[in-house]
């Protein structure tokens, strides 16, 4: 026996809301994507560990982000930086980096492990040009390179 009364399905159809379940899924999916992609670029840096070679060091084979510690272990110097002013300036310059479209082999002389509260980044630089952030070639930022060099040399 069917009761007469309010028919939800017909009301949804009447107002064009029949596929409300699909709309809910779409809204939730968009919300999740926004939350996941919103890793705050302004997240504060806790500390930076800088591994670097002395100025104008020549090495017989190209040095990469991955092999810096092995190829140049004898010459490699390390410095940990926690100075708030330096870290804020570094964060500002790192956030300006943009992905480079070309691929090329680069010769690394400076490697930074940037530690945030919830993640860490790896930044590698050549002595005068070329920059890699988390394995991705990015456009050079002379201010960033000068900032780092002023801290280590």
CORFEN-V586752 format. One record per backbone hydrogen bond with DSSP energy under -0.5 kcal/mol. NH is the residue of the N-H (numbers start at 1). CO is the residue of the C=O. E is the energy in kcal/mol with one decimal. If there is no record, write none. Layout:
{{NH	CO	E} {NH	CO	E}}
This chain:
{{8	6	-0.8} {11	7	-1.8} {12	8	-2.7} {13	9	-2.3} {14	10	-2.3} {15	11	-1.8} {16	13	-1.1} {17	12	-3.2} {20	17	-1.1} {22	19	-0.6} {23	19	-1.8} {24	20	-2.7} {25	21	-2.0} {26	22	-2.3} {27	23	-2.7} {28	24	-2.7} {29	25	-2.6} {30	26	-2.5} {31	27	-2.4} {32	28	-2.4} {33	29	-2.4} {34	30	-2.4} {35	31	-2.4} {36	32	-2.6} {37	33	-2.4} {38	34	-0.9} {40	38	-0.7} {43	40	-1.6} {46	115	-3.1} {47	115	-1.3} {48	81	-2.1} {49	113	-2.2} {50	48	-0.6} {50	79	-3.5} {51	49	-0.5} {51	111	-3.3} {52	77	-2.6} {53	109	-2.1} {57	54	-1.2} {68	64	-1.0} {71	67	-2.8} {72	68	-1.8} {73	70	-0.7} {76	72	-2.0} {77	52	-2.9} {79	50	-2.5} {81	48	-3.2} {87	83	-2.5} {88	84	-2.4} {89	85	-2.1} {90	86	-2.8} {91	87	-2.6} {92	88	-2.0} {93	89	-2.1} {94	90	-2.8} {95	91	-2.1} {96	93	-0.9} {97	94	-1.4} {100	137	-2.6} {108	63	-3.2} {108	106	-0.7} {109	125	-2.9} {110	125	-2.3} {111	51	-3.2} {112	123	-3.4} {113	49	-2.7} {114	112	-0.7} {114	121	-3.0} {115	47	-2.7} {115	113	-0.7} {116	114	-0.6} {116	119	-2.8} {117	44	-0.7} {121	114	-2.5} {123	112	-2.5} {124	132	-2.9} {125	110	-2.9} {126	130	-2.2} {131	138	-0.6} {132	124	-2.8} {133	136	-2.7} {134	122	-3.3} {134	132	-0.5} {136	133	-1.8} {138	131	-2.5} {139	98	-3.2} {144	141	-0.5} {145	141	-2.1} {146	142	-2.7} {147	143	-2.3} {148	144	-2.3} {149	145	-2.7} {150	146	-2.4} {151	147	-1.0} {151	148	-0.6} {152	148	-1.5} {153	149	-2.8}}
